[in-house]
Amino acid sequence: MDYDVVIAGGSVAGLLCAREIASKNHSVLVIEEDSELGTPEHCGGVVSIPAMDDLGIIPMRATLDNKIRSAKIVGPSGKNFTLDARPQQVIVLDRREFDKQIAHQAQVKGAEIRVKSSLRDITKEGVRTSDGEIKCKIVVDARGVTSLVQKDRTGTLQSAQYEIFADWIDKERIEVYLDQEKYPGFFAWVIPTRRDEAKVGVAGKGINPALAIEDFLNAKGKHSTIRKIFAPIWVKGPIKEFVTDNVVTIGDAAGQAKPTTAGGIYSSGIGGILAGQAISKFLESGNKSDLLEYQKKWNEKFGKEFENMLLARSLLERLDNKSIDGIFESITPKMLDEISKEGSFDFHTTSVAKLLGVRGSVKA
């Protein structure tokens, strides 16, 4: 069977793209190389309720793991501060269930989905997959970070994320640990999913994530590990061109994950939606300018924020542990209150700038 569009990658961006295309009555096939949508679960699953509204998704009970009340940020020497996360409406998703919920939305609109089917090559008439050749007009690359790693390794960091049981987990609080010696250029995290259950991870430049996460967990206390995931994360920002000939790149494959945290549910999901809308218009008009609207609209929404995130990343990568502790000492209750009330989980560089302060930024 021929299709208007074949999407390689059945994660958030690919499935939302399929939903938009199918809703305009165009034929679309999603192929996913793994045997189940939503696995392996590389993502921490943290997102805001306003972001979910933008994506057109109301989480089902099985999809929503947890609601977060606070975020504790810990410096190298143990100095820490806590932000109130309630005004920002932060939640934790079960990514396996979340991806399946979007897949159902796409399928109801008319999209077809196949698992255990991978992209082998892009041909003149379509794609060559593990299931054979398929003709199509547009190919969408939504294969995630692996698609980028093949082209540029300089923007990736190695990470590990374990799902664990432990009695020291605070169900309502995310924890972030900054230490430039242990996790250079990134951090360690604890994301609670249920009572006594959490996703714990580490990432950093040039580290052995398996050793780093074991050291972190052993320092935290007694625990049981029920799942281990090792994967690269992308922190270099968006690629130069989202559209090349008849190939449209979206999500993590387009570098649409946040350079500061590598989170991409919202920014990548919007990328999938905008791409789907642009592809639908192009299929109706045949006008290439309609296809290029995708990148233009994504840049209008996220471009400046991502530039600021890259600047913040460049700044923070140059801080040593002594400088980080110094910044922690200068943080006031008034600053924390302002960030908690006025900050945005999805557009957070203003909050980062407030934490650093003018003096801290200039000194750094």
N, C-alpha and C positions, 0 to 999 in steps of 0.2 A: 504494500500500500504506500502511496505517496502522501506527503504531508506538506503543508505550507511552511511549518517550522519544526525543527528538531532541537530540543534543549538537552544538552549534555550536563547532567548534574541535578539530582533531585533534592536539593536543600532549599532553604527559605527563598533565596533569590530566584532560583529556577522554577520553583513551584508557583510563586506569585506571578512571575512572568507568564507562565502557562495559563494561569487563571485569567489574566487580562486578555491574552490572545484568544482563548477559547470563548470568552464572554462576547467577543465580536464575531463569533461563528467561523473563525478560521481553524483549520485542522492543525493540531499541535501534539507532538509526542515528546514525553520526558523519558530519558534513559538514565538510569542510576546504576553505577557499577557494583555497589554493595548489594547484599541480599535482602536488606531491609531499609526503608526510609528512616532517616533520623539517626543512623548508626554509621560508623562509630561517632560517639557524641563528644566532639572536641570542645564545644562551646560551653561557657559557664551558665548560659541561659538567663542572664540578667538583662532586664529591659524595663521601660516605664509603661504605665497604662496609657498615657497620651500617645506614645509611639505605637502601641497596639491598635489604637483607634485609627491612626494614620494608615496603618497597614490593612485596615478593614477586617480585623479579627477580634472577636470576643472570646477569650480563652475558656475552654470547657473545663469542667472540674478536674478531669484527668490531666489536662494540659498545665494547669496552674499548680506549681509545687509549693510556693511559699510567698508571703508578703514580708518585705523588709522594713524595719523601723529605724535602723541606724547603721552607720558605717564607721568602723574604728580603724584609724590609720596609725600604724606603729612605725617609729623611726628606728635606726640602727642600734641606738643605745637603750631602746625601750620606751623612750618618750613617745607619747601618743595623744591623739585628740579624737573626738567622736562627733560625727555629723548626724543631724536628724534627717532621715531619709523619707519620712512620711509626707512632707509637702511635695516631694518629687515623684511620689507614687511608684516606688520601685518594687518589682516583683521578680520571682525566679520561675522560669518555665522548665518543664520536662521537655527537652528538645525532641526526644523520640516521639512523644505524643503531639507536640506542637507541629512538627513537620507533617505528620499524618493528618492533622486537622486541616492544614493548608492544602495538602494533596486531595483531600475530600472536596474542598471548595473548588479546586481546579477540575476534578473529575465530574462534579455535578454540572459545571459549565460546558463540559464536552472534551476536556483534555484526556489523552491516553497516557498511562504511566507504565513503564517496564523496569523491573529491578534485575540485577545480575546481567546488565547489558551495558557495555562500555564503548566509548568513542575510540576508534582506532585511527581514523584519518578523515580529513575533509576533502571531498572530491569536487570536480567541476559541477556535478549534478546533485550533490548532497553530501552524505556522509557514509563512511564505511564503519560498521560497528561489529561487535563480537557476534551479532546475530545476522550479519550480512549487510548488503548495501541498501540504503534508503534514499530516495529522491526527496529533495525539499528546496524551498526558495531561500530560506534563512536558517543559519546555524547559530545557536546561542551557546556560548561557552560559560557554563556555571559550575565548573568542576572544582572550584575552591582554590586554596593556597597551592595545592600540588601543581596546578597549571602555571602558577607564577614561578615556583621554585625552579622549574625547567628553564626559565628565561633569565632569572636574576636571583641569586642566592643572598645578595647583600642586604635585602630587606627583610630577611627572616630571622627569627630567634627560635631556639629549641625550647619546647615546653613539655611538661608532664602534668597530667591531672588525674587524681585518684578520687574515686567515690569511697567514702569511709563511714564507719560507725564509731562514735566516741561520745563520752558523757561530758566532755569539755566544750562541745559545740553550743553556741547560743543561737537558738532557732531564728531569732529576729534580727541578727546582726551580721553583716558582712565584715570581714577583716582583711586588711591589706598591709603587707609588711615590706617596707623599703629598706634595702641594704645593698649598696653598690659593690660590696665585696662578694656577697653570696649570690645576688641576682642582678648583675650589672646591666643597666639599661632597662630594667623592668622591675618585677616584684613577685612576692608570693601572695596567695589569696586563699581565703576560706569563704565559701558560699554555701550557707545552710539551705538544705532542701526540705527536710522534715526534722522532727525532733530527733536529736542524736545522730543525724545523718547530714553529710555535706560533701561538696566537691572542693577538694583541696588541690591547689596547683602552684607551680613555680615556672618561671621563664627567665631567660637572661642570655646575654651575649657570651658565647664561648664556654658555657657551663655544661656539665653533665647533668641533665635534668633528673635522671633516675637517682643519682646520688644526692642531689640537692633536695629533692622532695622527701627522701628517706630521712635526711638530717633534720629537715623542718618538722616532719611528723614526730620523730623521736623526741625532739625538744618540746613539742606541744603536749605529749603525754600518751597514755595508753590508747590504742585504737585498733580497729579491724578494717582491713582493706578489702573491698568487694569488687573493685573494678579499676583497671589501669589503662590510661590512654596516653600515648606519646605522639606528638604531632608538631610540625613547625607552625609558627604564627607569623603573620605579615604586619610590619609596622612602618612601611615606607610610603604609605599613601597611595592614591589612585594612579593607574597607568596613564600614559599619555593619550591614547586613543581607545575609546570604548567601541568604536565601529570601524571595521576594516573590510571593504568590499561587502560580501554577504555574511560576514561573521560579526556577531554582536556579543560583547563580553560583559558579564554582570557579576555582582556579588564579590566574594573574596578573590575570584579570578581577575577582577578589575581593580583590585586593591581598595575596595570600598569598606574595609574594616578600619576602625579608629586607630590611628597611629599611637595613641596614648595607652589604650587598654586592649587593643586587638578585638574589641567587641564589634559585631557587625549585624546583629539582628535587624536593627532599624535602618541603618544607612544602606546595607546590602539589600534589605527587603524593598526599600523605596527604589533602589536601582532596578530591581526586577520588575516592579510595577511600571516605572517610567519606560523601561525598555519594551515591555509588553504593549504598552499604549502606543509607543512610537512605531513598533513593528506592525501593529494592526493598521495604523494609518498608512504606512508604506505599502502594505499589501493591497490596500484599496486604491491608492493614488499612483503607485509606481514612482513616486517622487523621492529621490534620495535625501532631500532636505528634511522630509518628515522623519526619516530614520535618525538623522543627526540631532534632532530635537531632544533625544534621550540624554545625551551627554550634556547638552546645554542646560536642560532643566535640573539634572542632578547637580551640576556645578553651581547653579543658582541657589540651590537649597543647602548644599554641604561644602562647596568649594572653599569659602572663607574660613569656615570652622576647621576644615582639615588642614589648611595652611597654618592656622594658629596651633593646631595639635602638633604638627611637625616642628614648629618653632619651640613649643613647650618640650617636646621630646628631645630636641637638640640641646636645649638648655639643661634639662634634668640629667641627661646623659653625662654632662660635664661636671656635675656636682659630686663631691666625695662625701663620705659618711659624716665628717665633721660639719660640712656645710649644711647637709640635710638636718642634722640635729640643731644647728643654729637657727634654721628657718622654723623648726618646730617650737623652739623657745620663744620666738617672736609672735606666734599666733595667739590672738586674743579671743576671749569669749564673744566679743562683738562681731569679729570676723566670721566666726563659726556660725553665729546666729544669722548673719546676712546671707552666707552661702546656703545654709539649710533652707531658708525661706525663699530666696530669690534665685538660687541656682537651678540649672537644668541638667538632668542626668544625660540627656541626649546631646546637648550642646554645652560642654563643661569647661571650655578653656577660660571663660571669664572667672569661674571659680578657682581654677588653677592660678590665674594671675593674681587674684586676691590673696591666695595663700602665700604665694611668693612675696608679694608686696613689691613696691617700686625699689626699695632699698635692697631687698633680696635679689631681685632680678638684675639690677645694675651690678651688684657685687659678683653675682654668678657670671 
